[in-house]
Amino acid sequence: MQIHVVQQNQSLYGIAQAYNTTAEDIIEANELPNPDRLVVGQTLVIPIVGRFYWVQAGDTLYSIGRKFNVPYQQIAAINRINVNQPLQIGMRLYLPDPPKTNAEFNAYIEPRGESVSPALEASAREAAPYLTYLAPFSFEALRDGGLKEPPLDNFIQISNQNEVVAVMVITNKEQDQFSDELGRILLNDMNVQNRFLNNIVQTARRYGFRDIHFDFEFLRPADREAYNNFLRKARDRFKQEGWFISTALAPKTSATQVGLWYEAHDYKAHGEIVDFVVIMTYEWGYSGGPAMPVSPIGPVREVLEYAITEMPSQKILMGQNLYGYDWTLPYQEGTIAEAVSPQEAIERAVQHNVAIQYDYEDQAPFIEYRDAEGKNHIIWFEDARSIQAKFNLIKELNLRGMSYWKLGLEFPQNWLLIVQNFNVTKK
């Protein structure tokens, strides 16, 4: 497959011709809502085997081979050129797909209300072939050790039909907020804790969950070791059932990082105790804060490079947002940015006739526009380039894979590029 960035005056028909494919195939692959209205800077995933590369100044067969992980002799043979032949700028070369690596993919899915909406169920069905784990969010722990269940409807059936592990996500949330007091009770009152674990086991058996995933956030720093001990106890119970155990972790850059989100999360201990972790490498740009990329590659890398010093890299799923935010400018404290999918971001670029720009340092696309009321906006979101940069980081750091927050936000290019880069592990 090929990632193409739309340039000025390009048409879908002309782009298809350049890659020896059809406009219809490109429309279908990218689920283009406005195929006759492309915008400059929009990325298209071209559904072809391999990719084409146009030679640039300074290129050699050797440098191109290193860049795309293809032996230069193979490039020469496929394109019927001599390995010593100088390359002409603008010359088109065909490059085969590099070898795929194995990886695991999790996706959280958050039903709201009393039942799962048809649109959310459809999103789960569409994503399931590309997933190792499906994680309905969430079972909320109660202060007496009970559980408040989310609507599940057909999620377990969808998981089983697609060889996907159904994940029982358990949180310390009360009234839609993480509660340190609830966490304190669960981690320190042994009577409540034993009842809690018994309820988890009974519920997981009833539904057929195969991974128990604790997303305990904003715990008291004093409960750090109590959380570690709880996980050891839970692991021993769950292993008797043949289940996995996993946790969600705040994005830390050191063991001594200060802050309520970070201090009770012990990377080294979690790496020793659980089967895998989800590191929440997103929300640098968040709905209640100033405009910036949601998951800029530099801070994401910094977190993961620290994490692999504390735990095996093959226990780490990189967290990845399937959303962006539309901020009204200038940012004012107390205002909330609107969450948008990558598809919605592109539609707004079309609607306002503005180009999609790209921050190469952060590896993130953005759009600037003015609304009907004359207010300026910026949208930071994800596209094929930004997700490919994250996939490259998974390979570079030899991570277990990726975890998405959350299904229900349209990003068709992501799923295409998973298949291009990885063999998805099924269990």
Contacts in CASP RR format, 6 or more apart in sequence:
PFRMAT RR
TARGET T0000
AUTHOR 0000-0000-0000
METHOD contacts of the structure
MODEL  1
MQIHVVQQNQSLYGIAQAYNTTAEDIIEANELPNPDRLVVGQTLVIPIVG
RFYWVQAGDTLYSIGRKFNVPYQQIAAINRINVNQPLQIGMRLYLPDPPK
TNAEFNAYIEPRGESVSPALEASAREAAPYLTYLAPFSFEALRDGGLKEP
PLDNFIQISNQNEVVAVMVITNKEQDQFSDELGRILLNDMNVQNRFLNNI
VQTARRYGFRDIHFDFEFLRPADREAYNNFLRKARDRFKQEGWFISTALA
PKTSATQVGLWYEAHDYKAHGEIVDFVVIMTYEWGYSGGPAMPVSPIGPV
REVLEYAITEMPSQKILMGQNLYGYDWTLPYQEGTIAEAVSPQEAIERAV
QHNVAIQYDYEDQAPFIEYRDAEGKNHIIWFEDARSIQAKFNLIKELNLR
GMSYWKLGLEFPQNWLLIVQNFNVTKK
1 45 0 8 1.000
1 46 0 8 1.000
1 47 0 8 1.000
1 48 0 8 1.000
1 50 0 8 1.000
1 51 0 8 1.000
1 97 0 8 1.000
1 416 0 8 1.000
1 417 0 8 1.000
1 420 0 8 1.000
2 19 0 8 1.000
2 45 0 8 1.000
2 46 0 8 1.000
2 48 0 8 1.000
2 50 0 8 1.000
2 51 0 8 1.000
2 52 0 8 1.000
3 43 0 8 1.000
3 44 0 8 1.000
3 45 0 8 1.000
3 46 0 8 1.000
3 384 0 8 1.000
3 385 0 8 1.000
3 388 0 8 1.000
4 15 0 8 1.000
4 19 0 8 1.000
4 43 0 8 1.000
4 44 0 8 1.000
4 45 0 8 1.000
4 46 0 8 1.000
5 41 0 8 1.000
5 42 0 8 1.000
5 43 0 8 1.000
5 44 0 8 1.000
5 358 0 8 1.000
5 385 0 8 1.000
6 15 0 8 1.000
6 38 0 8 1.000
6 39 0 8 1.000
6 40 0 8 1.000
6 41 0 8 1.000
6 42 0 8 1.000
6 43 0 8 1.000
6 44 0 8 1.000
7 40 0 8 1.000
7 41 0 8 1.000
8 40 0 8 1.000
10 38 0 8 1.000
11 38 0 8 1.000
12 23 0 8 1.000
12 26 0 8 1.000
12 27 0 8 1.000
12 32 0 8 1.000
12 35 0 8 1.000
12 36 0 8 1.000
12 38 0 8 1.000
13 23 0 8 1.000
15 23 0 8 1.000
15 26 0 8 1.000
15 44 0 8 1.000
15 46 0 8 1.000
16 22 0 8 1.000
16 23 0 8 1.000
16 25 0 8 1.000
16 26 0 8 1.000
18 52 0 8 1.000
19 46 0 8 1.000
19 48 0 8 1.000
19 52 0 8 1.000
20 48 0 8 1.000
21 46 0 8 1.000
21 47 0 8 1.000
21 48 0 8 1.000
23 35 0 8 1.000
25 47 0 8 1.000
26 32 0 8 1.000
26 44 0 8 1.000
26 46 0 8 1.000
26 47 0 8 1.000
27 35 0 8 1.000
28 47 0 8 1.000
29 45 0 8 1.000
29 46 0 8 1.000
29 47 0 8 1.000
29 412 0 8 1.000
29 416 0 8 1.000
30 44 0 8 1.000
30 45 0 8 1.000
30 412 0 8 1.000
30 413 0 8 1.000
31 343 0 8 1.000
31 410 0 8 1.000
31 412 0 8 1.000
33 343 0 8 1.000
33 346 0 8 1.000
33 347 0 8 1.000
34 347 0 8 1.000
34 350 0 8 1.000
37 350 0 8 1.000
38 44 0 8 1.000
39 346 0 8 1.000
39 349 0 8 1.000
39 350 0 8 1.000
39 353 0 8 1.000
39 354 0 8 1.000
39 355 0 8 1.000
39 356 0 8 1.000
40 355 0 8 1.000
40 356 0 8 1.000
41 355 0 8 1.000
41 356 0 8 1.000
41 357 0 8 1.000
41 358 0 8 1.000
41 365 0 8 1.000
42 346 0 8 1.000
42 349 0 8 1.000
42 356 0 8 1.000
42 383 0 8 1.000
43 356 0 8 1.000
43 365 0 8 1.000
43 383 0 8 1.000
43 384 0 8 1.000
43 385 0 8 1.000
43 413 0 8 1.000
44 384 0 8 1.000
45 384 0 8 1.000
45 413 0 8 1.000
45 416 0 8 1.000
45 417 0 8 1.000
47 416 0 8 1.000
49 96 0 8 1.000
49 97 0 8 1.000
50 94 0 8 1.000
50 95 0 8 1.000
50 96 0 8 1.000
50 97 0 8 1.000
51 68 0 8 1.000
51 94 0 8 1.000
51 95 0 8 1.000
51 97 0 8 1.000
52 92 0 8 1.000
52 93 0 8 1.000
52 94 0 8 1.000
52 95 0 8 1.000
53 64 0 8 1.000
53 68 0 8 1.000
53 92 0 8 1.000
53 93 0 8 1.000
53 94 0 8 1.000
53 95 0 8 1.000
54 90 0 8 1.000
54 91 0 8 1.000
54 92 0 8 1.000
54 93 0 8 1.000
55 64 0 8 1.000
55 87 0 8 1.000
55 88 0 8 1.000
55 89 0 8 1.000
55 90 0 8 1.000
55 91 0 8 1.000
55 92 0 8 1.000
55 93 0 8 1.000
56 89 0 8 1.000
56 90 0 8 1.000
57 89 0 8 1.000
59 87 0 8 1.000
59 89 0 8 1.000
60 72 0 8 1.000
60 87 0 8 1.000
61 72 0 8 1.000
61 75 0 8 1.000
61 76 0 8 1.000
61 83 0 8 1.000
61 87 0 8 1.000
62 72 0 8 1.000
64 70 0 8 1.000
64 72 0 8 1.000
64 75 0 8 1.000
64 93 0 8 1.000
64 95 0 8 1.000
65 71 0 8 1.000
65 72 0 8 1.000
65 75 0 8 1.000
65 95 0 8 1.000
68 95 0 8 1.000
68 98 0 8 1.000
69 98 0 8 1.000
69 99 0 8 1.000
70 95 0 8 1.000
70 96 0 8 1.000
70 98 0 8 1.000
72 83 0 8 1.000
73 83 0 8 1.000
74 96 0 8 1.000
75 93 0 8 1.000
75 95 0 8 1.000
76 82 0 8 1.000
76 83 0 8 1.000
76 85 0 8 1.000
78 94 0 8 1.000
78 95 0 8 1.000
78 96 0 8 1.000
79 93 0 8 1.000
79 94 0 8 1.000
97 420 0 8 1.000
100 421 0 8 1.000
100 422 0 8 1.000
100 423 0 8 1.000
101 395 0 8 1.000
101 421 0 8 1.000
101 422 0 8 1.000
101 423 0 8 1.000
102 422 0 8 1.000
102 423 0 8 1.000
102 425 0 8 1.000
103 394 0 8 1.000
103 399 0 8 1.000
103 400 0 8 1.000
103 401 0 8 1.000
103 402 0 8 1.000
103 421 0 8 1.000
103 422 0 8 1.000
103 423 0 8 1.000
103 424 0 8 1.000
103 425 0 8 1.000
104 132 0 8 1.000
104 133 0 8 1.000
104 276 0 8 1.000
104 317 0 8 1.000
104 400 0 8 1.000
104 401 0 8 1.000
104 424 0 8 1.000
104 425 0 8 1.000
105 130 0 8 1.000
105 131 0 8 1.000
105 132 0 8 1.000
105 133 0 8 1.000
105 317 0 8 1.000
105 401 0 8 1.000
105 402 0 8 1.000
105 403 0 8 1.000
105 404 0 8 1.000
105 418 0 8 1.000
105 422 0 8 1.000
105 424 0 8 1.000
106 131 0 8 1.000
106 132 0 8 1.000
106 133 0 8 1.000
106 134 0 8 1.000
106 135 0 8 1.000
106 167 0 8 1.000
106 278 0 8 1.000
106 317 0 8 1.000
106 402 0 8 1.000
106 403 0 8 1.000
106 404 0 8 1.000
107 127 0 8 1.000
107 131 0 8 1.000
107 133 0 8 1.000
107 134 0 8 1.000
107 135 0 8 1.000
107 403 0 8 1.000
107 404 0 8 1.000
107 406 0 8 1.000
107 407 0 8 1.000
108 135 0 8 1.000
108 136 0 8 1.000
108 137 0 8 1.000
108 169 0 8 1.000
108 403 0 8 1.000
108 404 0 8 1.000
108 405 0 8 1.000
108 406 0 8 1.000
108 407 0 8 1.000
109 120 0 8 1.000
109 123 0 8 1.000
109 124 0 8 1.000
109 134 0 8 1.000
109 135 0 8 1.000
109 136 0 8 1.000
109 137 0 8 1.000
109 155 0 8 1.000
109 406 0 8 1.000
109 407 0 8 1.000
109 408 0 8 1.000
110 136 0 8 1.000
110 137 0 8 1.000
110 138 0 8 1.000
110 150 0 8 1.000
110 406 0 8 1.000
111 117 0 8 1.000
111 120 0 8 1.000
111 136 0 8 1.000
111 150 0 8 1.000
111 151 0 8 1.000
111 152 0 8 1.000
111 153 0 8 1.000
113 151 0 8 1.000
114 151 0 8 1.000
115 151 0 8 1.000
115 153 0 8 1.000
116 151 0 8 1.000
116 152 0 8 1.000
116 153 0 8 1.000
116 154 0 8 1.000
116 155 0 8 1.000
119 408 0 8 1.000
120 407 0 8 1.000
120 408 0 8 1.000
121 153 0 8 1.000
121 154 0 8 1.000
121 155 0 8 1.000
121 158 0 8 1.000
123 407 0 8 1.000
123 408 0 8 1.000
124 134 0 8 1.000
124 154 0 8 1.000
124 155 0 8 1.000
124 158 0 8 1.000
124 407 0 8 1.000
125 158 0 8 1.000
126 415 0 8 1.000
127 134 0 8 1.000
127 407 0 8 1.000
127 415 0 8 1.000
128 134 0 8 1.000
128 158 0 8 1.000
128 159 0 8 1.000
128 161 0 8 1.000
128 162 0 8 1.000
128 164 0 8 1.000
129 162 0 8 1.000
129 424 0 8 1.000
130 415 0 8 1.000
130 418 0 8 1.000
130 419 0 8 1.000
130 424 0 8 1.000
131 162 0 8 1.000
131 164 0 8 1.000
131 424 0 8 1.000
132 164 0 8 1.000
132 165 0 8 1.000
132 424 0 8 1.000
132 425 0 8 1.000
132 426 0 8 1.000
132 427 0 8 1.000
133 164 0 8 1.000
133 165 0 8 1.000
133 166 0 8 1.000
133 167 0 8 1.000
133 211 0 8 1.000
133 403 0 8 1.000
134 155 0 8 1.000
134 158 0 8 1.000
134 159 0 8 1.000
134 164 0 8 1.000
134 165 0 8 1.000
134 166 0 8 1.000
134 167 0 8 1.000
135 167 0 8 1.000
135 169 0 8 1.000
135 213 0 8 1.000
135 403 0 8 1.000
136 150 0 8 1.000
136 152 0 8 1.000
136 155 0 8 1.000
136 166 0 8 1.000
136 167 0 8 1.000
136 169 0 8 1.000
137 150 0 8 1.000
137 169 0 8 1.000
137 171 0 8 1.000
137 215 0 8 1.000
137 406 0 8 1.000
138 150 0 8 1.000
138 169 0 8 1.000
138 170 0 8 1.000
138 171 0 8 1.000
138 173 0 8 1.000
138 215 0 8 1.000
139 147 0 8 1.000
139 148 0 8 1.000
139 149 0 8 1.000
139 150 0 8 1.000
139 168 0 8 1.000
139 169 0 8 1.000
139 170 0 8 1.000
139 171 0 8 1.000
139 203 0 8 1.000
140 147 0 8 1.000
140 148 0 8 1.000
140 170 0 8 1.000
140 171 0 8 1.000
140 172 0 8 1.000
140 173 0 8 1.000
140 174 0 8 1.000
141 147 0 8 1.000
141 148 0 8 1.000
141 170 0 8 1.000
141 171 0 8 1.000
141 172 0 8 1.000
141 173 0 8 1.000
141 182 0 8 1.000
141 183 0 8 1.000
141 186 0 8 1.000
141 196 0 8 1.000
142 148 0 8 1.000
143 182 0 8 1.000
143 185 0 8 1.000
143 192 0 8 1.000
144 192 0 8 1.000
144 195 0 8 1.000
145 186 0 8 1.000
145 192 0 8 1.000
145 193 0 8 1.000
145 195 0 8 1.000
145 196 0 8 1.000
145 199 0 8 1.000
146 195 0 8 1.000
146 196 0 8 1.000
146 199 0 8 1.000
147 170 0 8 1.000
147 199 0 8 1.000
147 200 0 8 1.000
147 203 0 8 1.000
149 203 0 8 1.000
152 207 0 8 1.000
155 166 0 8 1.000
156 166 0 8 1.000
156 207 0 8 1.000
156 208 0 8 1.000
156 209 0 8 1.000
158 164 0 8 1.000
159 165 0 8 1.000
159 166 0 8 1.000
160 166 0 8 1.000
162 426 0 8 1.000
163 426 0 8 1.000
163 427 0 8 1.000
164 426 0 8 1.000
164 427 0 8 1.000
165 210 0 8 1.000
165 211 0 8 1.000
165 244 0 8 1.000
165 427 0 8 1.000
166 207 0 8 1.000
166 208 0 8 1.000
166 209 0 8 1.000
166 210 0 8 1.000
166 211 0 8 1.000
167 209 0 8 1.000
167 210 0 8 1.000
167 211 0 8 1.000
167 212 0 8 1.000
167 213 0 8 1.000
167 246 0 8 1.000
168 200 0 8 1.000
168 203 0 8 1.000
168 204 0 8 1.000
168 207 0 8 1.000
168 209 0 8 1.000
168 211 0 8 1.000
168 212 0 8 1.000
168 213 0 8 1.000
169 213 0 8 1.000
169 215 0 8 1.000
170 200 0 8 1.000
170 212 0 8 1.000
170 213 0 8 1.000
170 214 0 8 1.000
170 215 0 8 1.000
171 178 0 8 1.000
171 215 0 8 1.000
171 216 0 8 1.000
171 217 0 8 1.000
172 178 0 8 1.000
172 179 0 8 1.000
172 180 0 8 1.000
172 182 0 8 1.000
172 183 0 8 1.000
172 186 0 8 1.000
172 216 0 8 1.000
172 217 0 8 1.000
172 218 0 8 1.000
172 219 0 8 1.000
173 179 0 8 1.000
173 182 0 8 1.000
174 182 0 8 1.000
178 216 0 8 1.000
178 217 0 8 1.000
178 218 0 8 1.000
179 218 0 8 1.000
180 218 0 8 1.000
180 219 0 8 1.000
180 220 0 8 1.000
180 223 0 8 1.000
180 260 0 8 1.000
183 216 0 8 1.000
183 219 0 8 1.000
183 220 0 8 1.000
183 223 0 8 1.000
184 219 0 8 1.000
184 220 0 8 1.000
184 223 0 8 1.000
185 192 0 8 1.000
186 192 0 8 1.000
186 193 0 8 1.000
186 196 0 8 1.000
186 230 0 8 1.000
187 193 0 8 1.000
187 219 0 8 1.000
187 223 0 8 1.000
187 226 0 8 1.000
187 227 0 8 1.000
187 229 0 8 1.000
187 230 0 8 1.000
188 223 0 8 1.000
188 226 0 8 1.000
193 230 0 8 1.000
193 233 0 8 1.000
197 233 0 8 1.000
197 234 0 8 1.000
197 237 0 8 1.000
200 212 0 8 1.000
200 234 0 8 1.000
201 237 0 8 1.000
201 238 0 8 1.000
201 241 0 8 1.000
203 209 0 8 1.000
204 212 0 8 1.000
204 241 0 8 1.000
204 243 0 8 1.000
205 241 0 8 1.000
209 243 0 8 1.000
210 242 0 8 1.000
210 243 0 8 1.000
210 244 0 8 1.000
210 427 0 8 1.000
211 243 0 8 1.000
211 244 0 8 1.000
211 245 0 8 1.000
211 246 0 8 1.000
211 275 0 8 1.000
212 234 0 8 1.000
212 238 0 8 1.000
212 243 0 8 1.000
212 244 0 8 1.000
212 245 0 8 1.000
212 246 0 8 1.000
213 245 0 8 1.000
213 246 0 8 1.000
213 247 0 8 1.000
213 248 0 8 1.000
213 278 0 8 1.000
214 231 0 8 1.000
214 234 0 8 1.000
214 245 0 8 1.000
214 246 0 8 1.000
214 247 0 8 1.000
214 248 0 8 1.000
215 247 0 8 1.000
215 248 0 8 1.000
216 227 0 8 1.000
216 247 0 8 1.000
216 248 0 8 1.000
216 264 0 8 1.000
217 248 0 8 1.000
217 250 0 8 1.000
217 261 0 8 1.000
218 260 0 8 1.000
218 261 0 8 1.000
219 227 0 8 1.000
219 260 0 8 1.000
219 264 0 8 1.000
219 265 0 8 1.000
220 264 0 8 1.000
221 259 0 8 1.000
221 260 0 8 1.000
221 263 0 8 1.000
221 264 0 8 1.000
223 264 0 8 1.000
224 263 0 8 1.000
224 264 0 8 1.000
224 265 0 8 1.000
224 266 0 8 1.000
225 266 0 8 1.000
227 264 0 8 1.000
227 265 0 8 1.000
227 266 0 8 1.000
228 266 0 8 1.000
228 269 0 8 1.000
228 270 0 8 1.000
228 273 0 8 1.000
231 245 0 8 1.000
231 247 0 8 1.000
231 269 0 8 1.000
231 270 0 8 1.000
231 273 0 8 1.000
231 274 0 8 1.000
232 273 0 8 1.000
234 245 0 8 1.000
235 245 0 8 1.000
235 273 0 8 1.000
235 274 0 8 1.000
238 244 0 8 1.000
238 245 0 8 1.000
239 245 0 8 1.000
244 275 0 8 1.000
244 276 0 8 1.000
245 273 0 8 1.000
245 274 0 8 1.000
245 275 0 8 1.000
246 274 0 8 1.000
246 275 0 8 1.000
246 276 0 8 1.000
246 277 0 8 1.000
246 278 0 8 1.000
247 270 0 8 1.000
247 274 0 8 1.000
247 277 0 8 1.000
247 278 0 8 1.000
248 277 0 8 1.000
248 278 0 8 1.000
248 280 0 8 1.000
249 265 0 8 1.000
249 267 0 8 1.000
249 270 0 8 1.000
249 277 0 8 1.000
249 278 0 8 1.000
249 279 0 8 1.000
249 280 0 8 1.000
250 261 0 8 1.000
250 262 0 8 1.000
250 265 0 8 1.000
250 280 0 8 1.000
251 279 0 8 1.000
251 280 0 8 1.000
251 281 0 8 1.000
251 282 0 8 1.000
251 299 0 8 1.000
251 300 0 8 1.000
251 303 0 8 1.000
252 262 0 8 1.000
252 265 0 8 1.000
252 267 0 8 1.000
252 303 0 8 1.000
252 306 0 8 1.000
252 307 0 8 1.000
253 302 0 8 1.000
253 303 0 8 1.000
253 306 0 8 1.000
254 306 0 8 1.000
255 266 0 8 1.000
255 267 0 8 1.000
255 268 0 8 1.000
255 310 0 8 1.000
257 263 0 8 1.000
267 306 0 8 1.000
267 307 0 8 1.000
267 310 0 8 1.000
267 311 0 8 1.000
268 310 0 8 1.000
268 311 0 8 1.000
270 277 0 8 1.000
270 311 0 8 1.000
271 277 0 8 1.000
271 310 0 8 1.000
271 311 0 8 1.000
271 312 0 8 1.000
271 315 0 8 1.000
272 311 0 8 1.000
274 315 0 8 1.000
275 315 0 8 1.000
276 315 0 8 1.000
276 316 0 8 1.000
276 317 0 8 1.000
276 400 0 8 1.000
277 311 0 8 1.000
277 315 0 8 1.000
277 316 0 8 1.000
277 317 0 8 1.000
278 317 0 8 1.000
278 319 0 8 1.000
278 403 0 8 1.000
279 303 0 8 1.000
279 304 0 8 1.000
279 307 0 8 1.000
279 316 0 8 1.000
279 317 0 8 1.000
279 318 0 8 1.000
279 319 0 8 1.000
280 319 0 8 1.000
280 405 0 8 1.000
281 295 0 8 1.000
281 299 0 8 1.000
281 300 0 8 1.000
281 303 0 8 1.000
281 304 0 8 1.000
281 318 0 8 1.000
281 319 0 8 1.000
281 320 0 8 1.000
282 294 0 8 1.000
282 295 0 8 1.000
282 319 0 8 1.000
282 320 0 8 1.000
282 321 0 8 1.000
282 405 0 8 1.000
283 294 0 8 1.000
283 295 0 8 1.000
283 321 0 8 1.000
284 292 0 8 1.000
284 293 0 8 1.000
284 294 0 8 1.000
284 295 0 8 1.000
284 296 0 8 1.000
284 299 0 8 1.000
285 291 0 8 1.000
285 292 0 8 1.000
285 293 0 8 1.000
285 294 0 8 1.000
285 325 0 8 1.000
285 380 0 8 1.000
286 294 0 8 1.000
286 325 0 8 1.000
286 337 0 8 1.000
287 325 0 8 1.000
287 336 0 8 1.000
287 337 0 8 1.000
287 338 0 8 1.000
287 339 0 8 1.000
288 334 0 8 1.000
288 335 0 8 1.000
288 336 0 8 1.000
288 337 0 8 1.000
289 331 0 8 1.000
289 333 0 8 1.000
289 337 0 8 1.000
290 327 0 8 1.000
290 331 0 8 1.000
291 325 0 8 1.000
291 327 0 8 1.000
291 329 0 8 1.000
291 331 0 8 1.000
291 337 0 8 1.000
291 378 0 8 1.000
291 380 0 8 1.000
292 380 0 8 1.000
293 359 0 8 1.000
293 362 0 8 1.000
293 364 0 8 1.000
293 366 0 8 1.000
293 380 0 8 1.000
294 321 0 8 1.000
294 323 0 8 1.000
294 324 0 8 1.000
294 325 0 8 1.000
294 364 0 8 1.000
294 380 0 8 1.000
294 381 0 8 1.000
294 382 0 8 1.000
295 319 0 8 1.000
295 320 0 8 1.000
295 321 0 8 1.000
295 364 0 8 1.000
295 382 0 8 1.000
295 390 0 8 1.000
296 359 0 8 1.000
296 361 0 8 1.000
296 362 0 8 1.000
296 363 0 8 1.000
296 364 0 8 1.000
297 362 0 8 1.000
297 363 0 8 1.000
297 364 0 8 1.000
297 386 0 8 1.000
297 389 0 8 1.000
297 390 0 8 1.000
297 393 0 8 1.000
298 361 0 8 1.000
298 362 0 8 1.000
300 318 0 8 1.000
300 390 0 8 1.000
300 393 0 8 1.000
301 393 0 8 1.000
304 316 0 8 1.000
304 318 0 8 1.000
304 393 0 8 1.000
304 397 0 8 1.000
304 399 0 8 1.000
305 397 0 8 1.000
307 313 0 8 1.000
307 316 0 8 1.000
308 316 0 8 1.000
308 397 0 8 1.000
313 397 0 8 1.000
313 398 0 8 1.000
313 399 0 8 1.000
313 400 0 8 1.000
314 398 0 8 1.000
314 399 0 8 1.000
314 400 0 8 1.000
315 400 0 8 1.000
316 397 0 8 1.000
316 399 0 8 1.000
316 400 0 8 1.000
316 401 0 8 1.000
317 399 0 8 1.000
317 400 0 8 1.000
317 401 0 8 1.000
317 402 0 8 1.000
317 403 0 8 1.000
318 390 0 8 1.000
318 393 0 8 1.000
318 394 0 8 1.000
318 399 0 8 1.000
318 401 0 8 1.000
318 402 0 8 1.000
318 403 0 8 1.000
319 402 0 8 1.000
319 403 0 8 1.000
319 404 0 8 1.000
319 405 0 8 1.000
320 387 0 8 1.000
320 390 0 8 1.000
320 402 0 8 1.000
320 403 0 8 1.000
320 404 0 8 1.000
320 405 0 8 1.000
321 382 0 8 1.000
321 404 0 8 1.000
321 405 0 8 1.000
322 341 0 8 1.000
322 342 0 8 1.000
322 382 0 8 1.000
322 404 0 8 1.000
322 405 0 8 1.000
322 406 0 8 1.000
322 407 0 8 1.000
322 408 0 8 1.000
322 409 0 8 1.000
322 411 0 8 1.000
322 414 0 8 1.000
323 339 0 8 1.000
323 340 0 8 1.000
323 341 0 8 1.000
323 381 0 8 1.000
323 382 0 8 1.000
323 405 0 8 1.000
323 406 0 8 1.000
323 409 0 8 1.000
324 339 0 8 1.000
324 340 0 8 1.000
324 341 0 8 1.000
324 342 0 8 1.000
324 345 0 8 1.000
324 379 0 8 1.000
324 380 0 8 1.000
324 381 0 8 1.000
324 382 0 8 1.000
325 337 0 8 1.000
325 338 0 8 1.000
325 339 0 8 1.000
325 340 0 8 1.000
325 379 0 8 1.000
325 380 0 8 1.000
325 381 0 8 1.000
326 337 0 8 1.000
326 338 0 8 1.000
326 339 0 8 1.000
326 340 0 8 1.000
326 345 0 8 1.000
326 348 0 8 1.000
326 377 0 8 1.000
326 378 0 8 1.000
326 379 0 8 1.000
327 337 0 8 1.000
327 377 0 8 1.000
327 378 0 8 1.000
327 379 0 8 1.000
327 380 0 8 1.000
328 335 0 8 1.000
328 337 0 8 1.000
328 375 0 8 1.000
328 376 0 8 1.000
328 377 0 8 1.000
329 375 0 8 1.000
329 376 0 8 1.000
329 377 0 8 1.000
329 378 0 8 1.000
330 376 0 8 1.000
339 409 0 8 1.000
340 348 0 8 1.000
340 379 0 8 1.000
340 381 0 8 1.000
341 381 0 8 1.000
341 408 0 8 1.000
341 409 0 8 1.000
341 410 0 8 1.000
341 411 0 8 1.000
342 381 0 8 1.000
342 382 0 8 1.000
342 383 0 8 1.000
342 409 0 8 1.000
342 410 0 8 1.000
342 411 0 8 1.000
342 413 0 8 1.000
343 410 0 8 1.000
343 411 0 8 1.000
343 412 0 8 1.000
344 410 0 8 1.000
345 356 0 8 1.000
345 365 0 8 1.000
345 367 0 8 1.000
345 379 0 8 1.000
345 381 0 8 1.000
346 356 0 8 1.000
348 367 0 8 1.000
348 369 0 8 1.000
348 379 0 8 1.000
349 355 0 8 1.000
349 356 0 8 1.000
349 367 0 8 1.000
349 369 0 8 1.000
352 367 0 8 1.000
352 369 0 8 1.000
352 370 0 8 1.000
352 371 0 8 1.000
354 367 0 8 1.000
354 368 0 8 1.000
354 369 0 8 1.000
355 367 0 8 1.000
356 365 0 8 1.000
356 366 0 8 1.000
356 367 0 8 1.000
356 383 0 8 1.000
357 365 0 8 1.000
357 366 0 8 1.000
357 367 0 8 1.000
357 368 0 8 1.000
358 364 0 8 1.000
358 365 0 8 1.000
358 366 0 8 1.000
358 383 0 8 1.000
358 385 0 8 1.000
359 365 0 8 1.000
359 366 0 8 1.000
363 385 0 8 1.000
363 386 0 8 1.000
363 389 0 8 1.000
363 390 0 8 1.000
364 380 0 8 1.000
364 381 0 8 1.000
364 382 0 8 1.000
364 386 0 8 1.000
365 380 0 8 1.000
365 381 0 8 1.000
365 382 0 8 1.000
365 383 0 8 1.000
365 385 0 8 1.000
365 386 0 8 1.000
366 378 0 8 1.000
366 379 0 8 1.000
366 380 0 8 1.000
366 381 0 8 1.000
367 377 0 8 1.000
367 378 0 8 1.000
367 379 0 8 1.000
367 381 0 8 1.000
368 376 0 8 1.000
368 377 0 8 1.000
368 378 0 8 1.000
369 376 0 8 1.000
369 377 0 8 1.000
369 379 0 8 1.000
370 376 0 8 1.000
370 377 0 8 1.000
371 377 0 8 1.000
382 411 0 8 1.000
382 414 0 8 1.000
383 413 0 8 1.000
384 413 0 8 1.000
384 417 0 8 1.000
387 411 0 8 1.000
387 413 0 8 1.000
387 414 0 8 1.000
387 417 0 8 1.000
388 417 0 8 1.000
388 421 0 8 1.000
390 402 0 8 1.000
391 402 0 8 1.000
391 417 0 8 1.000
391 418 0 8 1.000
391 421 0 8 1.000
391 422 0 8 1.000
393 399 0 8 1.000
394 401 0 8 1.000
394 402 0 8 1.000
395 421 0 8 1.000
401 422 0 8 1.000
404 414 0 8 1.000
418 424 0 8 1.000
END
